[in-house]
Amino acid sequence: MTVVLPLDQMTVPEKLQLMEDLWDNLSKSPAALESPDWHKEVLDECMAKAASGQEKFTPWETAKDEIRRSVS
């Protein structure tokens, strides 16, 4: 089934609501959402770097402050 939406006629809030509605619907069946194999490969690589100390982590509050400063 192909659904054609009037995206060019929709406002940003309407588009965001549509995305939220789609995600809410999709998340009702998480088992139906399969991640591609490369997701596991990336996660394994990140976990290996974290375990070896190669990754630097920033607390979320600190990261938000840094982002706010960089965009203001």
N, C-alpha and C positions, 0 to 999 in steps of 0.2 A: 504494500500500500504506500502510495506517495501522498504526502500532505503538503499542500502549498499554502504558505502563510503570507499575509501581506506585510512582510517585514519592513519594506520601505515606508509603509504608512503607519507603523507602530511607533509609539514613543519609547524612549529608553526605559522608563518605569514598566511599561507593558512588556517589553522584551525581557527585562530582569525577572518579572513575575512569571513569565512563561518558562524561563530557565529554572526557576525555583520549583514550579509545578512539575516540570519534567524530572528534575532530580528527586523530588519527593516520591514520584511514582516509581522511578528506577530503583530507589533505595529500599522499596518495600520487598524486593526480591534480590538481596545481595548475592545469593548463590548463582543467579543468572548472569552476574557481571564477572566475566573472567578477565583477569589481567593478562596482558601479553607476556611471553617469556622474558622479554628484555626488561620488564619491570623488576622481576626477581633478580636478574643480573645486576641491575643498578643498585637495588637495595643491598644485595650481598656485598658489593664493592664499597658502599657507604659504611656498612657495618664493620667491614674489615679495616677500613681507614680509622673509624672511631676506636676500635679495639686496639689498634697499633699506636694511637695517639697522633696520627697524621691530620686529623680533622680538628678544627677549632670551633667551639660552640659558644654562642652568645645567648645569655638569658633573654627570653621573649620581651620583657619590659625594656631592657637595654636596647634590643634591636629596634623596637618600635620608636624609642626616643631618637635613635640614630637616623632612622628613615624619616621621621618628621623633620629633623634638623636639615637633612639633605634636600628635602623638597620645599622648604620654606625660604 
